[in-house]
């Protein structure tokens, strides 16, 4: 989508037509989609209503693991939404 390469139901998706609200919920140490890969997406969306919620997830300084992003975010979705 970011590079205008996404096709849905045979139709190309033009990011310039994206005018809905966009909420990105990301984990600080997400190893699947790092925050630096998510954040630029907000800059190219023409929507006026965009927001990013970043939660501290992943390895701690002492080597123990914090709760994963699903465990941190899912119980709090009702508060954010």
C-alpha positions in Angstrom: 0.0 0.0 0.0 2.8 2.4 0.9 4.3 2.0 -2.6 0.9 1.9 -4.4 1.4 -1.8 -5.1 -1.6 -3.3 -3.2 -4.5 -4.8 -5.3 -7.8 -5.7 -3.7 -10.4 -7.6 -5.6 -8.6 -6.8 -8.8 -8.4 -3.1 -8.2 -5.3 -1.2 -7.3 -5.4 0.7 -4.0 -4.4 4.3 -4.3 -3.1 5.6 -1.0 -4.2 9.2 -2.0 -7.8 8.1 -1.7 -7.4 6.9 1.9 -9.3 9.4 3.9 -10.6 7.3 6.8 -9.1 7.5 10.3 -6.0 5.4 10.9 -4.8 4.2 14.2 -1.5 2.3 14.4 -0.8 0.3 17.5 2.8 -0.8 17.6 5.3 -2.4 20.0 8.6 -0.6 20.7 10.6 -3.8 20.2 8.3 -5.6 17.7 10.5 -8.0 15.7 7.9 -8.7 13.0 7.2 -5.1 12.0 9.7 -2.7 13.7 8.3 0.7 14.7 10.6 2.4 12.1 8.8 0.5 9.4 5.3 1.5 10.7 5.8 5.2 11.5 6.5 6.6 8.0 3.1 5.2 6.8 1.3 7.9 8.8 3.2 10.6 6.9 2.0 9.5 3.5 -1.7 9.1 4.4 -3.8 12.1 3.3 -6.3 11.5 6.2 -6.5 14.3 8.8 -7.2 11.8 11.5 -4.2 9.6 12.2 -2.6 8.5 15.4 0.1 6.1 16.7 0.1 4.4 20.0 3.4 2.8 20.9 3.7 0.3 23.8 6.9 -0.8 25.4 7.2 -4.5 24.5 10.1 -6.9 23.9 13.3 -7.7 25.8 14.1 -5.8 29.0 17.5 -4.5 30.0 17.9 -7.3 32.5 17.3 -10.0 29.8 13.8 -11.0 30.8 11.0 -10.7 28.4 8.2 -8.2 28.7 4.7 -9.1 27.7 4.2 -9.3 23.9 2.3 -6.6 22.1 -0.9 -8.6 21.9 -0.9 -9.1 25.7 -0.2 -5.4 26.3 -2.7 -4.0 23.7 -5.7 -6.4 23.7 -6.7 -5.8 27.3 -6.5 -2.0 26.8 -8.3 -1.7 23.4 -11.5 -0.7 25.1 -9.7 2.2 26.8 -8.1 3.5 23.6 -11.2 3.0 21.4 
